[in-house]
Amino acid sequence: MTDKDDVEVAVIGGGIAGVTLALGLLSRNINVRIYERGNSFREIGAGIGFTPNAEWAMKVLDPRIHGAFKRVASRNATDWFQWVDGYNHNTPDPHDIDEVLIHKMYLGERGFEGCHRADFLDELVKMMPEGKVVEFNKNTTDAVVGCDGIRSRARQLILGEDNPASYPGYTHKFAFRGLLPMEKAKAVLGDAKTQTRHMHLGPDAHALTFPVAGGTLLNVVAFVTDPEDWHHGDRFTAPATKGQVVDAFADFNPAVRAIMDLLPDNLDKWAVFDTYDHPLPTYVKGRICVAGDAAHAAAPYHGAGAGYCIEDAAVLAALLDRVVGPVGSESGKSKAQGIRAAFETYNTIRLDRARWLVESSRFVGEMYEWQDPEIGRDAEKCGKEIEWRSHRIWDYNIDEMMGETANLFHQNLVACCFLGMECN
């Protein structure tokens, strides 16, 4: 088919999805360039966490990526994730921060650790050779992978600008985000509530807290249901004040109100958009594909979106390696045919799993805010949903996925001319 030096891959977007894919390709000696506005790397948001499936996918993609994450990850004081009733308060003491436990789940040893997004990206960038990130230009390339996020231009090129699936939709929820100095958080909340993950549930709002930055900061994400449309156009963030978030959680229990009182005076609120209303029917078109949020932007309630980006990248890196490896070279197919077969394989392997995440994330966000009519405030039902949905994400067998990827690629490569793919 071709030598590795003859294949050029363009990755659009310099966030975590794009950089991890590029590192995976470079570790396989595949030529790649990242195209990013402003000739720089960027990542939106504050805290981020990775579940066991994502950590294993990092090792498959490039073990150095996993090492980078562990260098900046904050260890939880316990290996248990706790979901608590953040609304009801059953004691007369207005300063009592105890909360009723709804569900707790074992994360595994050092499981679901968090870090600051920018810290992780900085570690990844240190591993990128110079000259691999460039501004957009008219250079030709053999394959394009759009890792350009929720407002993806690559998605529009695949589906068409008139297709509603080319654009994300507002979920009618937004989030206030903040980082609290851990000393201040501990002084008010104590060790137990600041050293591991807590999800505080309530009517039409909920909040997530977990340590980041080596345990020096407490990441706070406070979600609120919004009955209105998002009135800020293409901007997914808008200025907000501490008073707004305090008002939104005014009826919650003392623990949650204490968290909100610690937030700074000036904040941003982040609109939650996803691809639920109009899911992508495909992630590929010829030698163009999309990955990460560009393909399957999900609401953040599972905390799995970034992990799914890593899974995408592991599959794509392995497939493009096969295009230029012995399997591809011995097939007698052209470079273009090999890339098309690789992208069709990626589409088959990833589409259903990623689409389920989008659907489940939307459901979970409503469940956390007691909006599901079947579950309501029932702790037992809520716990069962949390358990099976989380384990469907966390227990995914990455090695099995990679084996299925290899087998399907071989089948697609053999059949590529019979599947209606162009042969040039």
C-alpha positions as semicolon CSV with decimal commas, in nm:
position;residue;x (nm);y (nm);z (nm)
1;M;0,000;0,000;0,000
2;T;0,244;0,269;0,119
3;D;0,521;0,353;0,365
4;K;0,450;0,538;0,687
5;D;0,643;0,838;0,556
6;D;0,399;0,865;0,266
7;V;0,089;0,916;0,485
8;E;0,000;1,256;0,625
9;V;-0,281;1,291;0,880
10;A;-0,435;1,627;0,962
11;V;-0,590;1,656;1,309
12;I;-0,819;1,957;1,341
13;G;-0,821;2,092;1,694
14;G;-0,558;2,122;1,965
15;G;-0,755;2,019;2,271
16;I;-0,715;1,696;2,465
17;A;-0,881;1,489;2,191
18;G;-0,658;1,624;1,916
19;V;-0,332;1,616;2,108
20;T;-0,379;1,264;2,244
21;L;-0,460;1,134;1,897
22;A;-0,154;1,309;1,754
23;L;0,068;1,159;2,023
24;G;-0,072;0,814;1,952
25;L;0,001;0,853;1,582
26;L;0,350;0,990;1,643
27;S;0,429;0,697;1,872
28;R;0,351;0,476;1,569
29;N;0,576;0,691;1,345
30;I;0,283;0,825;1,142
31;N;0,314;1,179;1,008
32;V;0,060;1,409;1,168
33;R;0,000;1,779;1,205
34;I;-0,243;1,952;1,437
35;Y;-0,428;2,244;1,283
36;E;-0,543;2,494;1,543
37;R;-0,651;2,855;1,534
38;G;-0,385;3,084;1,674
39;N;-0,108;2,823;1,647
40;S;-0,160;2,717;2,008
41;F;-0,312;2,447;2,221
42;R;-0,625;2,510;2,423
43;E;-0,877;2,333;2,642
44;I;-1,205;2,471;2,773
45;G;-1,321;2,405;3,128
46;A;-1,171;2,343;3,468
47;G;-1,175;2,001;3,631
48;I;-1,172;1,673;3,441
49;G;-1,178;1,310;3,550
50;F;-1,095;0,978;3,386
51;T;-1,256;0,644;3,464
52;P;-1,081;0,304;3,438
53;N;-1,179;0,245;3,075
54;A;-1,024;0,578;2,979
55;E;-0,703;0,512;3,170
56;W;-0,664;0,176;2,995
57;A;-0,727;0,340;2,658
58;M;-0,450;0,590;2,738
59;K;-0,208;0,302;2,786
60;V;-0,312;0,149;2,454
61;L;-0,282;0,482;2,274
62;D;0,054;0,578;2,423
63;P;0,161;0,487;2,779
64;R;0,319;0,829;2,813
65;I;-0,031;0,981;2,801
66;H;-0,131;0,779;3,105
67;G;0,186;0,885;3,281
68;A;0,107;1,249;3,205
69;F;-0,238;1,214;3,358
70;K;-0,110;1,048;3,672
71;R;0,147;1,323;3,721
72;V;-0,127;1,585;3,751
73;A;-0,411;1,375;3,896
74;S;-0,533;1,440;4,249
75;R;-0,569;1,129;4,461
76;N;-0,904;1,090;4,633
77;A;-0,886;1,038;5,006
78;T;-1,120;0,741;4,962
79;D;-1,199;0,522;4,663
80;W;-1,573;0,581;4,696
81;F;-1,794;0,816;4,494
82;Q;-2,086;0,945;4,703
83;W;-2,424;1,070;4,582
84;V;-2,606;1,263;4,855
85;D;-2,933;1,445;4,909
86;G;-2,825;1,805;4,873
87;Y;-3,169;1,945;4,935
88;N;-3,337;1,807;5,245
89;H;-3,213;1,900;5,589
90;N;-3,346;1,692;5,874
91;T;-3,187;1,859;6,177
92;P;-3,276;2,189;6,346
93;D;-2,912;2,306;6,338
94;P;-2,878;2,544;6,040
95;H;-2,502;2,486;6,036
96;D;-2,515;2,106;6,026
97;I;-2,354;2,001;5,696
98;D;-2,440;1,632;5,719
99;E;-2,624;1,501;5,411
100;V;-2,827;1,184;5,365
101;L;-2,643;0,929;5,153
102;I;-2,832;0,825;4,841
103;H;-2,571;0,592;4,693
104;K;-2,202;0,520;4,715
105;M;-1,995;0,328;4,465
106;Y;-1,647;0,184;4,480
107;L;-1,420;0,342;4,221
108;G;-1,137;0,091;4,243
109;E;-0,790;0,174;4,369
110;R;-0,708;0,527;4,253
111;G;-1,019;0,520;4,034
112;F;-1,188;0,825;3,877
113;E;-0,922;1,072;3,978
114;G;-0,947;1,432;3,869
115;C;-0,714;1,702;3,748
116;H;-0,725;2,048;3,599
117;R;-0,777;2,031;3,222
118;A;-0,508;2,285;3,149
119;D;-0,255;2,098;3,366
120;F;-0,317;1,775;3,175
121;L;-0,296;1,947;2,838
122;D;0,029;2,117;2,941
123;E;0,179;1,776;3,022
124;L;0,068;1,641;2,685
125;V;0,208;1,938;2,495
126;K;0,551;1,880;2,651
127;M;0,562;1,552;2,458
128;M;0,475;1,708;2,121
129;P;0,772;1,767;1,887
130;E;0,817;2,121;1,759
131;G;0,651;2,209;1,432
132;K;0,359;1,972;1,469
133;V;0,098;2,239;1,543
134;V;0,024;2,485;1,264
135;E;-0,240;2,739;1,174
136;F;-0,501;2,654;0,912
137;N;-0,377;2,658;0,553
138;K;-0,450;2,501;0,217
139;N;-0,204;2,213;0,242
140;T;-0,321;1,877;0,110
141;T;-0,333;1,571;0,333
142;D;-0,429;1,205;0,312
143;A;-0,672;1,189;0,604
144;V;-0,855;1,443;0,818
145;V;-0,973;1,382;1,174
146;G;-1,193;1,657;1,314
147;C;-1,130;1,694;1,687
148;D;-1,266;2,045;1,673
149;G;-1,517;2,017;1,952
150;I;-1,886;2,067;1,996
151;R;-1,912;2,340;1,731
152;S;-1,725;2,127;1,480
153;R;-1,673;2,253;1,127
154;A;-1,559;1,905;1,024
155;R;-1,900;1,770;1,131
156;Q;-2,063;2,015;0,892
157;L;-1,837;1,901;0,608
158;I;-1,943;1,540;0,666
159;L;-2,316;1,594;0,711
160;G;-2,380;1,919;0,527
161;E;-2,449;2,266;0,662
162;D;-2,826;2,221;0,625
163;N;-2,838;1,903;0,833
164;P;-2,964;1,967;1,189
165;A;-2,724;1,697;1,313
166;S;-2,439;1,928;1,214
167;Y;-2,518;2,146;1,513
168;P;-2,549;2,081;1,888
169;G;-2,866;2,156;2,080
170;Y;-2,926;2,332;2,409
171;T;-3,024;2,094;2,690
172;H;-3,191;2,369;2,894
173;K;-2,933;2,336;3,166
174;F;-2,628;2,545;3,243
175;A;-2,347;2,520;3,495
176;F;-2,169;2,762;3,724
177;R;-1,805;2,655;3,754
178;G;-1,550;2,753;4,013
179;L;-1,228;2,648;4,182
180;L;-1,205;2,691;4,559
181;P;-0,881;2,706;4,759
182;M;-0,879;2,379;4,948
183;E;-0,789;2,545;5,279
184;K;-1,105;2,754;5,268
185;A;-1,319;2,461;5,155
186;K;-1,190;2,234;5,432
187;A;-1,244;2,503;5,695
188;V;-1,615;2,511;5,610
189;L;-1,687;2,158;5,486
190;G;-1,428;1,942;5,661
191;D;-1,207;1,670;5,517
192;A;-1,477;1,416;5,432
193;K;-1,659;1,643;5,187
194;T;-1,352;1,781;5,014
195;Q;-1,123;1,484;4,955
196;T;-1,334;1,270;4,724
197;R;-1,616;1,303;4,470
198;H;-1,957;1,414;4,591
199;M;-2,270;1,461;4,382
200;H;-2,530;1,673;4,564
201;L;-2,879;1,604;4,423
202;G;-3,189;1,821;4,441
203;P;-3,492;1,959;4,256
204;D;-3,402;2,125;3,925
205;A;-3,038;2,167;4,023
206;H;-2,741;1,962;4,143
207;A;-2,373;2,011;4,217
208;L;-2,053;1,811;4,177
209;T;-1,737;1,863;4,384
210;F;-1,399;1,692;4,368
211;P;-1,033;1,777;4,438
212;V;-0,794;1,886;4,161
213;A;-0,449;2,044;4,127
214;G;-0,285;1,797;4,361
215;G;-0,553;1,849;4,621
216;T;-0,492;2,223;4,647
217;L;-0,825;2,316;4,486
218;L;-1,182;2,195;4,509
219;N;-1,355;2,189;4,171
220;V;-1,720;2,296;4,189
221;V;-1,972;2,250;3,908
222;A;-2,323;2,366;3,994
223;F;-2,589;2,271;3,737
224;V;-2,923;2,448;3,706
225;T;-3,225;2,376;3,487
226;D;-3,311;2,664;3,257
227;P;-3,664;2,677;3,110
228;E;-3,559;2,949;2,867
229;D;-3,366;2,930;2,543
230;W;-2,997;3,016;2,542
231;H;-2,983;3,382;2,439
232;H;-2,609;3,423;2,385
233;G;-2,578;3,310;2,024
234;D;-2,266;3,113;1,941
235;R;-2,113;3,185;2,281
236;F;-2,160;2,893;2,518
237;T;-2,049;3,094;2,820
238;A;-2,194;3,410;2,972
239;P;-2,096;3,631;3,266
240;A;-2,260;3,542;3,597
241;T;-2,240;3,647;3,958
242;K;-2,211;3,468;4,287
243;G;-2,551;3,607;4,376
244;Q;-2,710;3,415;4,089
245;V;-2,573;3,079;4,198
246;V;-2,656;3,149;4,564
247;D;-3,013;3,226;4,462
248;A;-3,036;2,910;4,249
249;F;-2,943;2,694;4,549
250;A;-3,110;2,904;4,819
251;D;-3,346;2,623;4,923
252;F;-3,079;2,353;4,935
253;N;-2,925;2,222;5,256
254;P;-2,651;2,400;5,457
255;A;-2,367;2,198;5,298
256;V;-2,460;2,298;4,944
257;R;-2,528;2,658;5,041
258;A;-2,188;2,673;5,211
259;I;-2,021;2,557;4,890
260;M;-2,195;2,826;4,688
261;D;-2,107;3,092;4,943
262;L;-1,738;3,013;4,890
263;L;-1,747;3,084;4,517
264;P;-1,590;3,408;4,390
265;D;-1,807;3,711;4,318
266;N;-1,759;3,700;3,942
267;L;-1,829;3,375;3,758
268;D;-1,919;3,236;3,419
269;K;-2,213;3,016;3,345
270;W;-2,159;2,743;3,086
271;A;-2,445;2,631;2,866
272;V;-2,479;2,252;2,839
273;F;-2,518;2,160;2,473
274;D;-2,513;1,808;2,333
275;T;-2,597;1,601;2,023
276;Y;-2,896;1,423;2,176
277;D;-3,175;1,586;1,973
278;H;-3,009;1,519;1,638
279;P;-2,751;1,241;1,675
280;L;-2,498;1,201;1,397
281;P;-2,592;0,916;1,161
282;T;-2,226;0,866;1,077
283;Y;-1,887;0,993;1,191
284;V;-1,715;0,955;0,853
285;K;-1,726;1,061;0,491
286;G;-1,455;0,924;0,269
287;R;-1,122;1,021;0,422
288;I;-1,271;1,266;0,673
289;C;-1,398;1,168;1,017
290;V;-1,483;1,331;1,348
291;A;-1,391;1,221;1,699
292;G;-1,457;1,329;2,055
293;D;-1,711;1,606;2,110
294;A;-1,718;1,674;1,737
295;A;-1,876;1,330;1,696
296;H;-2,070;1,268;2,016
297;A;-2,088;1,571;2,243
298;A;-2,258;1,454;2,562
299;A;-2,377;1,638;2,869
300;P;-2,110;1,603;3,141
301;Y;-2,310;1,416;3,407
302;H;-2,129;1,083;3,362
303;G;-1,791;1,254;3,357
304;A;-1,701;1,029;3,064
305;G;-1,683;1,255;2,760
306;A;-1,307;1,306;2,769
307;G;-1,257;0,936;2,831
308;Y;-1,457;0,853;2,520
309;C;-1,229;1,090;2,326
310;I;-0,936;0,875;2,437
311;E;-1,118;0,559;2,328
312;D;-1,182;0,716;1,986
313;A;-0,816;0,809;1,954
314;A;-0,697;0,459;2,048
315;V;-0,911;0,307;1,772
316;L;-0,809;0,563;1,511
317;A;-0,437;0,537;1,588
318;A;-0,446;0,158;1,568
319;L;-0,638;0,165;1,239
320;L;-0,413;0,419;1,069
321;D;-0,115;0,218;1,185
322;R;-0,265;-0,083;1,008
323;V;-0,317;0,117;0,691
324;V;0,058;0,166;0,663
325;G;0,158;-0,161;0,833
326;P;0,193;-0,516;0,702
327;V;-0,183;-0,574;0,684
328;G;-0,231;-0,274;0,459
329;S;0,086;-0,324;0,257
330;E;0,003;-0,684;0,174
331;S;-0,358;-0,612;0,079
332;G;-0,282;-0,465;-0,261
333;K;-0,517;-0,174;-0,191
334;S;-0,434;0,192;-0,247
335;K;-0,357;0,436;0,031
336;A;-0,696;0,602;-0,016
337;Q;-0,878;0,270;0,002
338;G;-0,697;0,179;0,321
339;I;-0,787;0,507;0,489
340;R;-1,151;0,475;0,385
341;A;-1,164;0,121;0,520
342;A;-1,003;0,241;0,843
343;F;-1,257;0,518;0,891
344;E;-1,552;0,291;0,811
345;T;-1,419;0,050;1,074
346;Y;-1,385;0,329;1,328
347;N;-1,744;0,433;1,256
348;T;-1,876;0,083;1,320
349;I;-1,673;0,029;1,636
350;R;-1,754;0,362;1,801
351;L;-2,098;0,480;1,686
352;D;-2,332;0,279;1,909
353;R;-2,129;0,308;2,228
354;A;-2,081;0,682;2,190
355;R;-2,444;0,743;2,098
356;W;-2,551;0,557;2,413
357;L;-2,335;0,789;2,624
358;V;-2,513;1,093;2,481
359;E;-2,853;0,940;2,561
360;S;-2,757;0,819;2,908
361;S;-2,594;1,149;3,003
362;R;-2,912;1,338;2,921
363;F;-3,116;1,093;3,131
364;V;-2,879;1,107;3,427
365;G;-2,883;1,486;3,435
366;E;-3,260;1,480;3,469
367;M;-3,247;1,204;3,729
368;Y;-3,000;1,399;3,943
369;E;-3,246;1,687;3,948
370;W;-3,542;1,464;4,041
371;Q;-3,711;1,525;3,706
372;D;-3,759;1,166;3,594
373;P;-4,122;1,064;3,662
374;E;-4,037;0,698;3,724
375;I;-3,756;0,762;3,971
376;G;-3,830;1,099;4,129
377;R;-3,658;1,116;4,469
378;D;-3,645;0,738;4,520
379;A;-3,291;0,672;4,644
380;E;-3,299;0,299;4,573
381;K;-3,411;0,343;4,212
382;C;-3,160;0,622;4,163
383;G;-2,879;0,406;4,300
384;K;-2,962;0,118;4,066
385;E;-2,952;0,349;3,765
386;I;-2,622;0,500;3,875
387;E;-2,471;0,156;3,928
388;W;-2,547;-0,012;3,597
389;R;-2,493;0,295;3,383
390;S;-2,158;0,375;3,543
391;H;-2,032;0,021;3,510
392;R;-2,135;0,006;3,146
393;I;-1,887;0,289;3,094
394;W;-1,614;0,189;3,336
395;D;-1,604;-0,186;3,273
396;Y;-1,576;-0,161;2,896
397;N;-1,311;-0,401;2,772
398;I;-1,063;-0,188;2,578
399;D;-0,852;-0,485;2,471
400;E;-1,160;-0,654;2,329
401;M;-1,248;-0,332;2,145
402;M;-0,903;-0,323;1,990
403;G;-0,929;-0,688;1,885
404;E;-1,266;-0,625;1,720
405;T;-1,116;-0,322;1,549
406;A;-0,835;-0,524;1,395
407;N;-1,065;-0,800;1,273
408;L;-1,321;-0,565;1,123
409;F;-1,056;-0,358;0,948
410;H;-0,926;-0,666;0,773
411;Q;-1,278;-0,753;0,658
412;N;-1,347;-0,398;0,540
413;L;-1,016;-0,376;0,360
414;V;-1,085;-0,694;0,166
415;A;-1,437;-0,580;0,082
416;C;-1,366;-0,209;0,027
417;C;-1,429;-0,206;-0,346
418;F;-1,749;-0,401;-0,297
419;L;-1,882;-0,161;-0,034
420;G;-1,907;0,127;-0,278
421;M;-1,594;0,303;-0,151
422;E;-1,399;0,500;-0,405
423;C;-1,078;0,324;-0,501
424;N;-0,853;0,623;-0,539
